[in-house]
């Protein structure tokens, strides 16, 4: 394992989801899914998003899931019925789950997000208070996936959240583990920006496309950044990998996201090219993970190396040798 991999491992340690908060999010999602049991025509529920794909990072923000309605019980709902919009059925579900959730979480509140009920719990776990977003989904008569609401437009749109989770979890255990690690790192990179440019789902799709079997984490992360940057440079869109929904949309202008991705790809390439030089690796990876990789370390190592090159004594601590109080003399070439 090289220095780049070691530094990325340290970043992953910093971004790992708190296990108590992660468990709390899973329990809350399960509670909300169970609370939907009394909804007329409910066919099943599912978990989705980062929680189901095992790519959650710190802080644990939410648990995503959905409740699927059998369209035969709702013949008027959706584009394949009489085009009845989703607002009323979402409101009905909010009224149903609110009292049941408050039996366990008295401070819980129910709102609506773009896709369905959003539940806040008012009960922090290690200073994190994960919410739950529950999509109200309707089976389709034709085509794959489900109809899901767009409550901002009060319409229905095709998607396949269950299929997306299955796709991301479908490969063997070793490549799946690498891909999950790459996705978590890419999410941490993206969230450093005041205005993130890419959704977590799109980062996951890029990882599915560009991270190939046999790649380690550093090469896989570079493949994601470089592959996505090249796609945007060629003005190509990222399609839904299952072909159900529309092309994936960026959260910021394409040129902004392209520049961010290419800068990250170039910095990762530089780290890998100089993988035996700790100072160079830290300097390069600080340009990717400025919130997590200390650039001062690279400066300190460079300064110590420069002192040695000038044949001046250097304190051991300056070279990162903690616990050693000796002064290290500079090396001399033969005959010096």
N, C-alpha and C positions, 0 to 999 in steps of 0.2 A: 504494500500500500504506500503510495507516494504522499508528499506533503500536501498537495491539493486535496486529496481524499481526506487527510487528517483534519484540515481546516474546515472542509465541508461537514465532516462529522461533528465538529465543535458547533457549527452553525445549527445543525439539526438538533443538537442537545438544547440549544437556547430556544428553539421554536417548538419543541415537542409539546403536545397538548397536555395540560395538567390531567392526570388520570382520574382524580376525583370529579373535576368538572366534566370530563369526557363521559364518565359513568353517569353523572347527573343528567347530561344531555340525552343519553340513551334512555334513561328511565323516564324522563319527561316526554320524549317522543312516544315511548310505549304507552304511557298514560293517556296521551291525547288520542293516539290511534284506538286504544281500547274504548275511550269515551265516545267514539263515533259509532259504536256498535248498534245503537238504537236508530240510526238513520235509515229511513225507508229505502229499500233497494240497494243497500250497501253490499257489494260483492266481495271486496277484500281491502286490506290496507297494505302499504309498503313503506320501507325506509329508502331514502335516496340521498343524493348529495355527498358531501365530504364525509359525513358520519358513516354512511353505508359503504363508501369506497375506501375508507380507512386513510383519508388524506387530510384530516383535520389538523390544524396547527394552533398554537397559542395566540391569542386567547380563544377559548371555545365559545363561539358566538351563538350557534343555533343547531337545531336538529331538523332536518328536512324529511318530509314524508308525504304520503297522500292517501286519500280514501277513494276507492274506485266504485262508481255507481254502474249498475247494470242498466244500459240504455233501454232495455225492454220494460223497465218499471217507469221510465221517464220518456215516453215516446215523443213528447214535444220538445225536449231539450236538444240543443245543439244543431249544427249544420245538417245533420242527417235526419233530424226530426222536423219540427216546425220552426226551427231557428230561435227557440226560446233562449234568452240570455241567461248567464249563470248567477246573476246577483242574488236572486231570491233563494236559491238552494244553498248558496254560501251563507246567507244570513240565517237560514234555518239551522245549518250545522253549527254556527257560532252560538245560537241560542241553546242548542243541545249540549255542547261540550263545556260551556262556561260553568254551570253549576257543578258538574261532575269533577272538573279539575279543581274548583275551589274547595271541594271537600278535603283535599290533601294540601292545596296551596291557597290559603284564604286570601292572599294578596294578588292572586292571578287576575290578569285582565285579558280580554279577547278583543282583538282588532281585526282588520282585514288588510292583507298585503295584496300584491298584484294577482296572486293565484288562489287565495283562499284565506282561511283563518290564520291569524298570527297570535300566539299566546306568549305573554310575558308572565313571569312567575313571582317576582318580588321576593326571591329567596336565594341570595348569593351563595355560591360554593367556591371557597378560596378566592373571594373577590371577583368571581366570574358568575354571570347570571344568564346561562344559555336560554334562548327562546326556542319556540317550535313554530315552524311554518308548515301548514298542512294544505296540500293541493287538493282541490275537489276535481276528480278526474271522471271522465265518462267513456265507457267502452265505445269503440268505433265499429260501424257496420262493414266498412270497407277500408283496406289498408292496415298497416301495422300501428302499434302504439295506442295512444289515448287522445281524447279531446280534453284540454285543460283550459281553465278560464284566463282571460285577460280582463281583469276587473276595471282597469283604467279605461278600456274601450267597451266593457260589458259585452265581450264576444268570446268565442271559443277558438283555440288554436291547436294544431296537432303537435304532439310531442311523445317521447317514449322514455320517461324517467326510469322505469324499471329496466328497460333494455340497456340504457346507458350504464347503470350500475353493473349489470351482468357482463357487459362488454369490458369494463375496466377491471373486473375481477376474474376474467376468463382465462388468462394465461397461467403457466406453471408458477409454482410458489417462488422460485428464485427470481425470474424476470419480473414477476408481479411486485416483489419486494423492492427491487431496484426502481421500478417505475413509480411506486408510491413515494419513495424517498425523493426522487427527482421532482415529482409534483409538489411535495411539501416545500422543497427548496424554492421552486419557481413561484409558489404562492407567497413565500416570505419575501422574495425579491420584489414581486408585484406590489405587495402591501406597504413597502417602504415609501412609495410615491404618495404625495398628498392626494392626488387623483389617480388611483390605479387604472391602468389602461386595458386590462383584460379580465374577464370573468374567470372564476376558479374552474368552471366547466370547460372553457376554451383551453386553458392551460392543460387540463387533463386530456382533452382530445389531442392536443399537440404532442403530449407525452405518448399517447397511444400510437400516434402516427410515426414519430421520429425516434423514439427510444427503442432500439433493436436488441434482441437477445444477444447476450455476450458482452454488452456494454456495462461498464461499472457506473457508479453514480457521477463522477466528474465528466466522463465522456458523454453519458446520457444527458446530463444537464446542458452541456455544450450543444449536443445534437438538437435538443428542444429549441434553445435560443437561436441557433444558426438556421435550422429548418424553418422556424416561424418567421424569422427576419427575411429569409430568401423568398418565402411565399408573399409577404407583404411587398417586398421590392419588385416582385413580378406582377403586383396588383391582382393577386388571386384571392378569392374568398376561402374560408374554411367551411366546408359543408358539414351538416349533421352526419356523423359516421353511420347512422342507421337509415338515413334518407327519409326521415319522417317529417322533421320540422324544417324551417327555412335555414339558410346559411347563418352561421354564428356571427354575432355582431361584436365589434370592439367597443370598449367603454370610452375611448378617447379617439381623436383623429388618427387615421392610419399612419400618417407620416411621423407623428409623435411616438406611436407604439413601435414602429419600425426602427426608429433611431435608438430607442431604449433597448430593444432586443439585440440589435447589431452591436451596440456598445457592450452589452453583457456577454455576447458570444465572443467578441474580440478579447475581452478581459479574461474569460475562461480559457481561451486558446493560449493566451500569454502565460497564464498560470501553468497550464499543462506543458508548454514548451520549456518552462524553467522549473520543472517539478522538483529538482534537487536543491533549489536555492530558496531557502525559507523567506528571506527578505523580499525577493521578487514575487513569490507566491502571495504573501500577505498584501503587498502593494497592489497586485492585480485583483485579488478577490475583494479587497476593500472597495473597488469600483463597482462591484456587483452587490455586495452585502455590506454597505457602509454602516448600517445599524448594528452589525454583528461581528465584523472583522476589524480589528484595531489596526489602523494604519501606523500608529505610533510604534508598534512592534517592528514593522518593517524599517522605519527610520532608525530605531535604536540598533537593530542588527546591522544596518548599513554603516552607521556611525562607528560601531565597534570594529567592523571590518576595515574601515578607513583608518582608524587608529592603529590597528595592527600593521596595515600596509606602510604607515609612517614610522613603524618600529618603536611605538610608544607603549609602555605597559598599560594593560587594560584590566579593570576589575572583572572578576569572574561573573559577578551579577549582571554586568552589562551584556554578557553573552547569553543570559537566560539560565545560568547555572545556579539556581537557588540553593541556598544552604552552604555554598562554598565562599569563603572569605578571602581566599588567596588572590594575589595579583598575577595575571598570566603574562609572561614576557612575550614580546613579539618573536616570530620565527625569523631565522636568517638563512639566506642561501649560503652554500659552501663557499668559503673564502671571503664572506662579507665582513 
